[in-house]
């Protein structure tokens, strides 16, 4: 059973930074792609960033390229999202995602609010 627990959300002013963390239980972390998605009020959930297993190839949503950085620590089963130059449009609930061979897993989300 895989469990994902996010942390690090909060309230920040525009232009500020936050670092999200997602701790995963289970033994499949190092073999799995990981990522972050977000959902703003009244909008569909969208991709923020993904990172593959192995060589850790990263992809980013267009709206966060150049501002956000995803990374992973396989020794500690944790994936991070460093968010810089935050904008009010980044306000959303951020969900951790794990793509395993048996399916997708999601965390419960952490709220990020960016004030103008």
N, C-alpha and C positions, 0 to 999 in steps of 0.2 A: 504494500500500500504506500503510495506516494503522497506526502503532504507538503504543501508549500506555504510558508509564512512570510509575509512581507512586513517590512518596517521602514521607518525613515520619512514617512510623509509628514505634512504639516502645512503651516501657513508661512509664506515668504513674500517679500516685496518683489515687484518686477525688477529684473536685472540680477536677482540673487541666485543662489545655488542650493540644491539639495542633493543628497545621496540616498537612493533607495537600496535596500538589501532584501534578498529573498533566500531564506534558508530552506533547503529541501531535505526531507527524510527519505529513507530508502537507499537502495544500492545502485540505482541506475543513473544517478546524476551525471557521472563522468562520461557516460555513453550517450547522453541525450542532448539534443538541442534545447536551449533555454531562451527565454525572451521576456519582454514586457509589452503589454498592450494597455490602452487606456480608453476610458469611456467618459465623455463629458455629458452633462445634463442635456437630454433631448437629442443626443447624437449616437451614432453607432460606435461600437467598439472598433478601435483602429490599432494597427501595428505601430509600435514605437521603435523597438529594436529586437533583433534576434542575434544569437551567437551559437555557432555550431559546436559540436563536440570535436575532439581531436585538435585540429589546427586553429580552431576558434575564429572562423570566418564570421564577420559581422555584417549585418544589413540594418538600415535605418529607414524610418518613415521620412518622407520629404520634409515634413514640417519641423523635424528635430535635427536634421543633418547639420553637423558643424557645432552643435550646442550640447548634445547628449553623447555619452560614451557608455557602452555596455562592456562589462568584463565578468570573468568567472574565476572562482577559486575552487578547483576540483578537490583539493585536500580538505576543504571545509564545507563542501556541498553548498556553496553560496554563489549567487549571481548578483551583480551590482548594476545600478544605473546612476551614473553621475550626470546631473542635470545642471547646466550652467546657462547664464543669460535667460533666465526664465521669463516667460511672458504670461499675461493674463489668459491667453488662449491655451496655455498648458494646464489650466485648471481642469482636473479630472480625477477619477479613481483609477489608480494604476494597478494592473493585475500582473502577477508573475505567471509565466507559462512554461511548462516542460513538455517537450515533444518526445515521447518514448515509443518504443516498438509496439507497445500494447495500446497506445492511444495518447490523447492529450490530457494534461492535468493543469488545473488552475488554482491559484491562491484566492483568498477572499477579498483581496484588494487593500490598498492604502490610499488615503485621500491626500491629494496635493491641491492646495489653493494658492494662487498667485494674485496678489492684490496690486492694483495699478497706483 
